[in-house]
C-alpha cells in the first residue's frame, strides 16, 4: 500500500520534480561559471580577503530563495490535485489509518525536496573545495542551513494550506506561513544563525503536524 501511495505521489509531481532538478542544475552551473570568472579576474588572495573580511557571499544573492520556491511548488503540485473535486476523500478512505496516509504523502514530498537540496549541496561543496579552504566552505553551509530549512517548512505550510477545507482558514494559515518564513531570512553576518538553528529545526517539526489537523477537518466535513 505504501508503494502504491508513493507511486501515486510520483505521478502527480514528476513534472515539477524534473523542472526543479533542471532549475537546481542550471543554478549550479551559473554558480560554477561565476566563481571561476571571479577567481580569474580578481585572484584567489583578493577573493578570500573579501570573503573573510567583508563577508562576501560565495553564492549568488538570489539563490537563498530557491529552496523555499522549490518547497512551495512541490507542495502545491502535490496537494492541489488532491483538493480538486475533493479527491483527497478517496485517498483518506484507503485501507490505512488516516494519519499514516497523510504522513506517507508528506514524507514523500520531504524526501524528494531533501534529495534535491542534498545532492545540489554535495555537488556545490565538491566544486567549491577546489577554490576555497574547508573553513570557508563550512561557513557557507552554516549560512545556507536556514534556507534549506525554509524549503522544508515552506513545503509543509503549502500542504497545510492546500488541505485546509475552509477558505477563510486557508488565508489565516497563509498569513501564519508568511510570518514564519520571515524567521529564515534575517539579514545577518555568516554564522550568526548558528545558535538559532535549533529553533528553526523545531519549527520544521511543529509544521509537520499542521496538515494532519486540516486533513482531520476535511474528513469531518468542515465548512
Secondary structure as UniProt FT lines:
FT   HELIX           2..42
FT   HELIX           44..53
FT   HELIX           61..65
FT   HELIX           66..83
FT   HELIX           84..86
FT   HELIX           88..92
FT   HELIX           98..128
FT   TURN            129..131
FT   HELIX           134..163
FT   HELIX           167..182
FT   TURN            183..184
FT   TURN            190..193
FT   HELIX           194..196
FT   HELIX           197..219
FT   TURN            220..221
//
